[in-house]
Amino acid sequence: MNEGQIKGKPFQHALEYVAKKWGQNGLDMVSFASDKYLPERWYPFSDFYHLLSDICTKLAGGDASIIYHMAREMALNDGQWRILFKGKDPNECFMSTKYQDDQYIVGNFDAETLEEGHISIDMTPWIEDDYHVELWCEFYHGQIQGILNLTGHIGKVEKTLHLDKEPKSCTYHIKWE
């Protein structure tokens, strides 16, 4: 199985979110230092999903939805992404991986247009552990919803987690007006 990699920028964003929401105490509890992660350098994907796990278990009492909210806020507050996705056609944003490949390469993605204003993305992350798959799927769900919001289109992203299948995966239905 491929290990996958992720740039330092998502680490920095996640740790900024922790600092904003839980302060220094939260940062101390997750034991990750943002100055360790350079924005444009690649890091092992496993380091990031362990950070997500620490945020969920040590700070959010096991509520995985915090990962969705964190990732959505990260997308909405990223100045480069605001410029990149503002006013874009969601088809252009979601039918390829060209935008995400700049930040992370972590699994297999298969996008399909189902009808006008409705895309399905099947994502199979390169993770075997059910819990880490669930957390990554929450993170990606938040990222997609944030990007859809940035395009200015009104819509919703629905996630279905497939932990009972091998390989484990998630399906996202992105619908917009």
PAMI-519032 format. One record per residue: residue number from 0; residue in one letter; y, x, z of N, C-alpha, C in turn. Coordinates in Angstrom, 1 decimal, m for minus. Atoms other than C-alpha are relative to their C-alpha. Layout:
% PAMI-519032
{NUM; 'A'; {Y; X; Z}; {Y; X; Z}; {Y; X; Z}},
...
//
This chain:
% PAMI-519032
{0; 'M'; {m1.2; 0.9; 0.0}; {0.0; 0.0; 0.0}; {1.2; 0.9; 0.0}},
{1; 'N'; {m1.3; m0.7; 0.1}; {3.5; 1.2; m0.9}; {0.8; m0.1; 1.3}},
{2; 'E'; {m0.7; 0.1; m1.2}; {5.6; 2.1; 2.1}; {1.3; m0.7; m0.1}},
{3; 'G'; {m1.3; 0.6; 0.1}; {8.9; 0.9; 0.8}; {1.1; 0.8; 0.6}},
{4; 'Q'; {m1.2; m0.7; m0.5}; {12.4; 2.1; 1.5}; {1.2; m0.8; 0.0}},
{5; 'I'; {m1.2; 0.8; m0.2}; {15.7; 0.8; 2.6}; {1.2; 1.0; 0.3}},
{6; 'K'; {m1.2; m0.8; m0.2}; {19.2; 2.3; 2.6}; {0.6; m0.2; 1.4}},
{7; 'G'; {m0.6; 0.1; m1.4}; {21.2; 3.0; 5.8}; {1.0; m1.1; 0.2}},
{8; 'K'; {m1.1; 1.0; m0.2}; {23.8; 0.4; 5.1}; {m0.6; m1.3; 0.7}},
{9; 'P'; {0.5; 1.1; m0.8}; {21.5; m2.5; 6.2}; {m0.2; 0.3; 1.5}},
{10; 'F'; {0.2; m0.4; m1.4}; {20.7; m0.6; 9.4}; {1.4; m0.1; 0.7}},
{11; 'Q'; {m1.4; 0.1; m0.6}; {24.5; m0.2; 10.0}; {0.5; m1.4; 0.2}},
{12; 'H'; {m0.4; 1.4; m0.2}; {25.2; m3.8; 9.4}; {m0.8; m0.7; 1.1}},
{13; 'A'; {0.8; 0.6; m1.1}; {22.3; m4.9; 11.7}; {0.5; 0.4; 1.3}},
{14; 'L'; {m0.5; m0.5; m1.3}; {23.6; m2.7; 14.5}; {1.4; m0.5; 0.3}},
{15; 'E'; {m1.4; 0.6; m0.2}; {27.2; m3.9; 14.0}; {m0.2; m1.4; 0.5}},
{16; 'Y'; {0.3; 1.4; m0.5}; {25.8; m7.5; 14.4}; {m0.4; 0.0; 1.4}},
{17; 'V'; {0.5; m0.1; m1.4}; {24.0; m6.5; 17.6}; {1.2; 0.3; 0.9}},
{18; 'A'; {m1.2; m0.3; m0.9}; {27.2; m4.9; 19.0}; {0.9; m1.1; 0.1}},
{19; 'K'; {m1.0; 1.1; 0.0}; {29.3; m7.9; 18.1}; {m0.6; m1.1; 0.9}},
{20; 'K'; {0.6; 1.1; m0.8}; {26.8; m10.4; 19.6}; {m0.4; 0.3; 1.4}},
{21; 'W'; {0.6; m0.4; m1.3}; {25.3; m8.5; 22.6}; {0.7; 1.2; 0.6}},
{22; 'G'; {m0.7; m1.1; m0.6}; {27.7; m5.6; 23.1}; {m0.8; 1.3; 0.1}},
{23; 'Q'; {0.7; m1.3; m0.2}; {26.7; m2.1; 24.2}; {m1.4; m0.2; 0.7}},
{24; 'N'; {1.3; 0.3; m0.6}; {23.9; m3.6; 26.3}; {m1.0; m0.3; m1.0}},
{25; 'G'; {0.9; 0.3; 1.1}; {22.3; m4.9; 23.2}; {m0.4; 1.2; m0.8}},
{26; 'L'; {0.3; m1.3; 0.7}; {22.6; m1.6; 21.4}; {m0.9; 0.9; 0.8}},
{27; 'D'; {0.9; m0.8; m0.9}; {21.0; 0.1; 24.4}; {m1.4; m0.5; 0.0}},
{28; 'M'; {1.3; 0.7; m0.1}; {18.2; m2.4; 24.4}; {m0.8; 0.3; m1.3}},
{29; 'V'; {0.7; m0.3; 1.2}; {17.3; m1.8; 20.7}; {m0.3; 1.4; m0.3}},
{30; 'S'; {0.2; m1.5; 0.1}; {17.6; 2.0; 21.0}; {0.1; 0.5; m1.4}},
{31; 'F'; {m0.3; m0.5; 1.4}; {18.8; 2.4; 17.4}; {1.5; 0.4; 0.0}},
{32; 'A'; {m1.4; m0.4; 0.1}; {22.0; 4.4; 16.8}; {0.5; m0.1; m1.4}},
{33; 'S'; {m0.5; 0.2; 1.3}; {24.1; 3.4; 13.8}; {0.4; 1.3; m0.7}},
{34; 'D'; {m0.4; m1.2; 0.6}; {25.4; 6.9; 13.3}; {m1.1; 0.9; m0.5}},
{35; 'K'; {1.2; m0.6; 0.5}; {21.9; 8.0; 12.6}; {m0.3; m0.3; m1.5}},
{36; 'Y'; {0.3; 0.5; 1.3}; {21.9; 6.0; 9.4}; {1.2; 0.1; m1.0}},
{37; 'L'; {m1.1; m0.2; 1.0}; {24.0; 7.2; 6.4}; {m0.2; m1.2; m1.0}},
{38; 'P'; {0.0; 1.2; 0.8}; {24.9; 4.2; 4.2}; {m0.8; 0.2; m1.3}},
{39; 'E'; {0.6; m0.2; 1.3}; {23.6; 5.7; 0.9}; {m1.3; 0.7; 0.0}},
{40; 'R'; {1.3; m0.7; m0.1}; {20.5; 7.5; 2.2}; {m1.1; m1.0; 0.2}},
{41; 'W'; {1.2; 0.9; m0.1}; {17.0; 6.0; 1.9}; {m0.7; 0.3; 1.3}},
{42; 'Y'; {0.8; m0.1; m1.3}; {14.9; 5.4; 5.1}; {m1.3; m0.8; m0.2}},
{43; 'P'; {1.3; 0.8; 0.1}; {11.3; 4.1; 5.6}; {0.3; m1.5; 0.3}},
{44; 'F'; {m0.1; 1.4; m0.2}; {11.1; 0.3; 5.4}; {m0.5; m0.4; 1.4}},
{45; 'S'; {0.5; 0.3; m1.3}; {9.0; 0.3; 8.5}; {1.0; 0.2; 1.1}},
{46; 'D'; {m1.0; m0.2; m1.1}; {11.9; 1.6; 10.6}; {0.9; m1.3; 0.0}},
{47; 'F'; {m0.9; 1.1; 0.0}; {14.0; m1.4; 9.5}; {m0.7; m1.3; 0.6}},
{48; 'Y'; {0.6; 1.2; m0.6}; {11.4; m4.1; 10.3}; {m0.4; 0.2; 1.4}},
{49; 'H'; {0.2; m0.2; m1.5}; {10.8; m2.4; 13.7}; {1.4; m0.3; 0.6}},
{50; 'L'; {m1.3; 0.4; m0.5}; {14.6; m2.8; 14.2}; {0.1; m1.5; 0.1}},
{51; 'L'; {0.0; 1.5; 0.0}; {14.3; m6.5; 13.3}; {m0.8; m0.5; 1.1}},
{52; 'S'; {0.9; 0.4; m1.1}; {11.4; m6.8; 15.7}; {0.7; 0.2; 1.4}},
{53; 'D'; {m0.7; m0.3; m1.2}; {13.4; m5.2; 18.5}; {1.2; m1.0; 0.3}},
{54; 'I'; {m1.1; 1.0; m0.1}; {16.4; m7.5; 17.8}; {m0.5; m1.4; 0.4}},
{55; 'C'; {0.6; 1.3; m0.3}; {14.2; m10.6; 17.9}; {m0.6; m0.1; 1.4}},
{56; 'T'; {0.7; 0.1; m1.3}; {12.1; m9.8; 20.9}; {0.8; 0.4; 1.2}},
{57; 'K'; {m0.8; m0.5; m1.1}; {14.5; m7.8; 23.1}; {1.3; m0.7; 0.2}},
{58; 'L'; {m1.3; 0.6; m0.1}; {17.7; m9.7; 22.4}; {0.0; m1.5; m0.2}},
{59; 'A'; {m0.1; 1.5; 0.3}; {16.9; m13.2; 21.0}; {m1.2; m0.8; 0.6}},
{60; 'G'; {1.0; 0.7; m0.7}; {14.0; m14.1; 23.2}; {m1.1; m0.5; m0.9}},
{61; 'G'; {1.0; 0.4; 0.9}; {11.6; m14.3; 20.3}; {0.4; m1.0; m1.1}},
{62; 'D'; {m0.5; 0.9; 1.0}; {13.7; m16.6; 18.2}; {0.3; 0.7; m1.3}},
{63; 'A'; {m0.1; m0.7; 1.2}; {13.2; m15.3; 14.7}; {1.2; m0.5; m0.9}},
{64; 'S'; {m1.1; 0.5; 0.8}; {16.0; m17.5; 13.3}; {1.2; 0.9; 0.1}},
{65; 'I'; {m1.2; m0.9; m0.2}; {18.5; m14.9; 14.7}; {0.0; 1.0; m1.2}},
{66; 'I'; {0.1; m1.0; 1.2}; {17.3; m12.6; 11.8}; {0.6; m0.6; m1.2}},
{67; 'Y'; {m0.6; 0.8; 1.2}; {18.2; m15.3; 9.2}; {1.5; 0.0; 0.2}},
{68; 'H'; {m1.5; 0.1; m0.3}; {21.7; m15.7; 10.8}; {0.6; 1.3; m0.2}},
{69; 'M'; {m0.5; m1.3; 0.1}; {22.2; m12.0; 11.0}; {0.2; 0.4; m1.4}},
{70; 'A'; {0.0; m0.4; 1.4}; {21.3; m11.4; 7.4}; {1.0; m0.8; m0.8}},
{71; 'R'; {m1.0; 0.9; 0.7}; {23.4; m14.3; 6.1}; {1.4; 0.5; 0.3}},
{72; 'E'; {m1.3; m0.5; m0.3}; {26.4; m13.0; 8.0}; {0.2; 1.4; m0.6}},
{73; 'M'; {m0.1; m1.3; 0.7}; {25.7; m9.5; 6.7}; {0.5; m0.1; m1.4}},
{74; 'A'; {m0.3; 0.2; 1.5}; {25.8; m10.7; 3.1}; {1.4; m0.6; m0.1}},
{75; 'L'; {m1.3; 0.7; 0.1}; {28.9; m12.9; 3.7}; {1.1; 1.0; 0.3}},
{76; 'N'; {m1.0; m0.9; m0.5}; {30.8; m10.1; 5.4}; {0.1; 1.4; m0.7}},
{77; 'D'; {0.0; m1.3; 0.8}; {30.0; m7.2; 3.0}; {1.0; m0.1; m1.1}},
{78; 'G'; {m1.1; 0.0; 1.0}; {33.1; m6.5; 1.1}; {m0.4; 0.3; m1.4}},
{79; 'Q'; {0.5; m0.3; 1.4}; {31.3; m5.0; m1.9}; {m0.8; m1.2; m0.5}},
{80; 'W'; {0.7; 1.1; 0.5}; {29.0; m8.0; m2.1}; {0.9; m1.2; m0.3}},
{81; 'R'; {m0.9; 1.1; 0.3}; {31.9; m10.4; m1.9}; {0.6; 0.1; m1.4}},
{82; 'I'; {m0.6; m0.2; 1.4}; {33.4; m8.8; m5.0}; {m1.1; m0.1; m1.0}},
{83; 'L'; {1.1; 0.0; 1.0}; {30.0; m8.4; m6.7}; {m0.5; m1.4; m0.4}},
{84; 'F'; {0.7; 1.3; 0.2}; {28.8; m12.0; m6.3}; {1.0; m1.2; m0.2}},
{85; 'K'; {m1.0; 1.0; 0.1}; {32.1; m14.0; m6.2}; {0.0; m0.6; m1.4}},
{86; 'G'; {m0.1; 0.7; 1.3}; {32.0; m16.7; m9.0}; {m1.1; 0.3; m0.9}},
{87; 'K'; {1.2; m0.2; 1.0}; {28.7; m15.4; m10.5}; {m0.9; m1.2; m0.1}},
{88; 'D'; {1.0; 1.0; 0.2}; {26.1; m17.6; m11.9}; {m1.2; 0.4; 0.8}},
{89; 'P'; {1.2; m0.3; m0.8}; {23.2; m17.8; m9.4}; {m1.2; 0.5; m0.8}},
{90; 'N'; {1.1; m0.5; 0.8}; {20.8; m17.3; m12.3}; {0.0; 1.5; m0.2}},
{91; 'E'; {m0.2; m1.4; 0.2}; {22.2; m13.9; m12.9}; {m0.3; 0.8; 1.3}},
{92; 'C'; {0.3; m0.7; m1.3}; {22.0; m13.0; m9.2}; {m1.4; 0.0; 0.4}},
{93; 'F'; {1.3; 0.1; m0.6}; {18.5; m14.2; m8.5}; {m1.2; 0.2; m1.0}},
{94; 'M'; {1.1; m0.2; 0.9}; {16.5; m13.7; m11.7}; {m0.4; 1.4; m0.3}},
{95; 'S'; {0.4; m1.4; 0.1}; {16.4; m10.0; m11.4}; {0.1; 0.7; 1.4}},
{96; 'T'; {m0.1; m0.7; m1.3}; {16.2; m7.4; m8.6}; {1.0; 1.1; m0.1}},
{97; 'K'; {m0.9; m1.1; 0.2}; {19.0; m5.2; m9.9}; {1.0; 0.2; 1.1}},
{98; 'Y'; {m0.9; m0.1; m1.1}; {21.3; m6.0; m7.0}; {m0.7; 0.5; 1.2}},
{99; 'Q'; {0.7; m0.4; m1.2}; {18.8; m5.6; m4.2}; {m0.6; 1.4; m0.1}},
{100; 'D'; {0.6; m1.3; 0.2}; {17.2; m2.5; m5.7}; {0.9; 1.1; 0.4}},
{101; 'D'; {m1.0; m1.0; m0.5}; {20.4; m0.7; m4.8}; {0.0; 0.2; 1.5}},
{102; 'Q'; {0.0; m0.1; m1.5}; {19.8; m1.4; m1.1}; {m1.4; 0.1; 0.6}},
{103; 'Y'; {1.4; m0.1; m0.5}; {16.0; m1.8; m0.7}; {m1.0; m0.3; m1.1}},
{104; 'I'; {1.2; 0.2; 0.9}; {12.7; m1.5; m2.5}; {m1.2; m0.2; 1.0}},
{105; 'V'; {0.8; 0.3; m1.1}; {10.3; m3.3; m0.2}; {m1.2; m0.9; m0.3}},
{106; 'G'; {1.0; 1.0; 0.3}; {7.9; m5.5; m2.1}; {0.0; m0.4; m1.5}},
{107; 'N'; {0.0; 0.5; 1.4}; {7.1; m7.4; m5.3}; {0.7; m1.4; 0.0}},
{108; 'F'; {m0.8; 1.2; 0.1}; {9.4; m10.2; m6.4}; {m0.3; m0.6; m1.4}},
{109; 'D'; {0.2; 0.7; 1.3}; {8.7; m12.8; m9.1}; {0.9; m1.2; 0.0}},
{110; 'A'; {m0.9; 1.1; 0.1}; {11.5; m15.1; m10.0}; {m0.3; m0.9; m1.2}},
{111; 'E'; {0.3; 0.9; 1.1}; {11.1; m18.2; m12.1}; {1.1; m1.2; 0.0}},
{112; 'T'; {m0.9; 1.1; 0.1}; {13.6; m20.8; m13.3}; {m0.8; m1.3; m0.1}},
{113; 'L'; {0.8; 1.2; 0.0}; {12.1; m24.2; m12.5}; {0.7; m1.1; m0.8}},
{114; 'E'; {m0.9; 0.9; 0.8}; {15.0; m26.3; m13.9}; {1.4; 0.5; 0.2}},
{115; 'E'; {m1.4; m0.4; m0.2}; {18.8; m26.0; m14.1}; {0.4; m0.2; 1.4}},
{116; 'G'; {m0.4; 0.1; m1.4}; {20.1; m25.2; m10.7}; {m1.2; 0.1; 1.0}},
{117; 'H'; {1.2; m0.2; m0.9}; {16.6; m24.4; m9.2}; {m0.8; 1.2; m0.5}},
{118; 'I'; {0.8; m1.2; 0.2}; {15.0; m21.0; m9.0}; {m1.0; 0.1; 1.1}},
{119; 'S'; {1.0; m0.3; m1.0}; {11.8; m20.1; m7.2}; {m0.2; 1.5; 0.0}},
{120; 'I'; {0.3; m1.5; m0.2}; {11.3; m16.5; m5.9}; {m1.3; 0.1; 0.9}},
{121; 'D'; {1.2; m0.4; m0.8}; {7.8; m15.4; m4.7}; {0.2; 1.5; 0.3}},
{122; 'M'; {m0.2; m1.4; m0.5}; {8.2; m12.3; m2.6}; {m1.3; 0.4; 0.8}},
{123; 'T'; {1.1; m0.5; m0.7}; {5.3; m10.2; m1.4}; {0.4; 1.4; 0.6}},
{124; 'P'; {m0.5; m1.2; m0.5}; {6.6; m7.6; 1.0}; {m1.2; 1.0; 0.3}},
{125; 'W'; {1.0; m1.0; m0.2}; {4.7; m4.3; 1.5}; {m0.2; 0.2; 1.5}},
{126; 'I'; {0.2; 0.0; m1.4}; {3.9; m5.1; 5.1}; {m1.3; m0.7; 0.2}},
{127; 'E'; {1.3; 0.7; m0.3}; {0.5; m6.1; 6.6}; {0.1; m0.8; 1.2}},
{128; 'D'; {m0.1; 0.7; m1.2}; {1.5; m7.3; 10.0}; {0.7; m1.3; m0.1}},
{129; 'D'; {m0.6; 1.4; 0.1}; {2.1; m11.1; 10.2}; {1.4; m0.1; 0.5}},
{130; 'Y'; {m1.3; 0.1; m0.7}; {5.0; m10.8; 12.6}; {1.1; 0.7; m0.8}},
{131; 'H'; {m1.0; m0.7; 0.7}; {6.8; m8.2; 10.6}; {0.3; m0.6; m1.4}},
{132; 'V'; {m0.2; 0.8; 1.2}; {6.3; m10.2; 7.4}; {0.9; m1.1; 0.3}},
{133; 'E'; {m0.9; 1.1; m0.3}; {7.8; m13.2; 9.1}; {1.4; 0.4; 0.2}},
{134; 'L'; {m1.3; m0.5; m0.2}; {10.8; m11.2; 10.2}; {0.7; 0.4; m1.3}},
{135; 'W'; {m0.6; m0.4; 1.3}; {11.4; m9.7; 6.8}; {0.3; m1.2; m0.8}},
{136; 'C'; {m0.3; 1.2; 0.8}; {11.1; m13.1; 5.2}; {1.2; m0.7; 0.5}},
{137; 'E'; {m1.2; 0.5; m0.6}; {13.7; m14.4; 7.6}; {1.2; 0.7; m0.5}},
{138; 'F'; {m1.2; m0.8; 0.5}; {16.0; m11.5; 6.7}; {0.3; m0.3; m1.4}},
{139; 'Y'; {m0.3; 0.2; 1.4}; {15.6; m12.0; 3.0}; {0.5; m1.4; m0.2}},
{140; 'H'; {m0.5; 1.4; 0.1}; {16.1; m15.8; 3.4}; {1.5; 0.0; 0.3}},
{141; 'G'; {m1.4; 0.0; m0.3}; {19.4; m15.1; 5.1}; {0.9; 0.7; m1.1}},
{142; 'Q'; {m0.7; m0.7; 1.1}; {20.4; m12.6; 2.4}; {0.2; m0.9; m1.2}},
{143; 'I'; {m0.1; 0.9; 1.2}; {19.7; m15.1; m0.4}; {1.0; m1.1; 0.3}},
{144; 'Q'; {m1.0; 1.1; m0.3}; {21.6; m17.9; 1.3}; {1.4; 0.6; 0.0}},
{145; 'G'; {m1.3; m0.6; 0.0}; {24.5; m15.6; 1.9}; {0.6; 0.3; m1.4}},
{146; 'I'; {m0.4; m0.3; 1.4}; {24.6; m14.5; m1.7}; {0.3; m1.3; m0.8}},
{147; 'L'; {m0.3; 1.3; 0.6}; {24.4; m18.1; m2.9}; {1.3; m0.5; 0.5}},
{148; 'N'; {m1.3; 0.4; m0.5}; {27.3; m18.9; m0.7}; {1.2; 0.8; m0.6}},
{149; 'L'; {m1.1; m0.8; 0.6}; {29.3; m16.0; m2.1}; {0.3; m0.3; m1.4}},
{150; 'T'; {m0.2; 0.4; 1.4}; {28.8; m17.3; m5.6}; {1.0; m1.2; m0.1}},
{151; 'G'; {m0.9; 1.1; 0.0}; {30.8; m20.3; m4.6}; {m0.7; m1.3; m0.4}},
{152; 'H'; {0.7; 1.2; 0.3}; {28.1; m22.8; m5.6}; {m0.6; m0.6; 1.3}},
{153; 'I'; {0.6; 0.7; m1.2}; {27.0; m25.4; m3.1}; {m1.5; m0.1; m0.2}},
{154; 'G'; {1.5; 0.0; 0.1}; {23.3; m25.1; m2.4}; {m0.7; 0.4; 1.2}},
{155; 'K'; {0.8; m0.3; m1.2}; {20.5; m24.4; m0.1}; {m1.2; 0.8; m0.5}},
{156; 'V'; {1.2; m0.8; 0.2}; {17.6; m21.9; 0.1}; {m1.1; m0.5; 1.0}},
{157; 'E'; {1.1; 0.4; m0.8}; {14.3; m23.2; 1.4}; {m1.1; 1.1; 0.0}},
{158; 'K'; {1.0; m1.1; m0.1}; {11.6; m20.7; 2.6}; {m1.3; m0.6; 0.4}},
{159; 'T'; {1.3; 0.3; m0.4}; {7.9; m21.2; 2.8}; {m0.8; 1.3; 0.2}},
{160; 'L'; {0.7; m1.2; m0.4}; {5.9; m18.5; 4.6}; {m1.5; m0.2; m0.2}},
{161; 'H'; {1.5; 0.0; 0.3}; {2.3; m17.7; 3.4}; {m0.7; 1.1; 0.7}},
{162; 'L'; {0.7; m1.0; m0.8}; {0.7; m15.8; 6.2}; {m1.6; m0.1; m0.1}},
{163; 'D'; {1.4; 0.3; 0.1}; {m2.7; m17.4; 5.5}; {m0.7; 0.6; m1.3}},
{164; 'K'; {0.5; m0.5; 1.2}; {m3.0; m15.8; 2.1}; {0.0; 1.5; 0.0}},
{165; 'E'; {0.0; m1.5; 0.2}; {m3.7; m12.2; 1.1}; {0.4; 0.3; m1.4}},
{166; 'P'; {m0.9; m0.6; m1.0}; {m1.4; m10.6; 0.4}; {0.9; m1.0; 0.5}},
{167; 'K'; {m0.9; 0.9; m0.6}; {1.0; m12.3; 2.7}; {1.3; 0.0; m0.8}},
{168; 'S'; {m1.2; 0.1; 0.9}; {4.1; m13.6; 1.0}; {0.9; m1.2; 0.5}},
{169; 'C'; {m1.0; 1.1; m0.2}; {7.1; m16.0; 1.0}; {0.4; m0.5; m1.3}},
{170; 'T'; {m0.5; 0.7; 1.2}; {8.3; m18.5; m1.5}; {1.4; m0.5; 0.4}},
{171; 'Y'; {m1.3; 0.5; m0.2}; {12.0; m19.3; m1.7}; {0.4; m0.9; m1.2}},
{172; 'H'; {m0.5; 0.9; 1.0}; {13.4; m22.3; m3.5}; {1.5; m0.1; 0.1}},
{173; 'I'; {m1.4; m0.1; 0.0}; {17.0; m21.8; m4.4}; {0.5; m1.2; m0.9}},
{174; 'K'; {m0.5; 1.1; 0.7}; {18.8; m25.0; m5.4}; {1.5; m0.1; 0.2}},
{175; 'W'; {m1.4; 0.1; m0.1}; {22.5; m25.4; m6.2}; {0.6; m1.0; m1.0}},
{176; 'E'; {m0.7; 1.0; 0.9}; {25.0; m27.7; m7.9}; {0.8; 0.8; m1.1}},
//
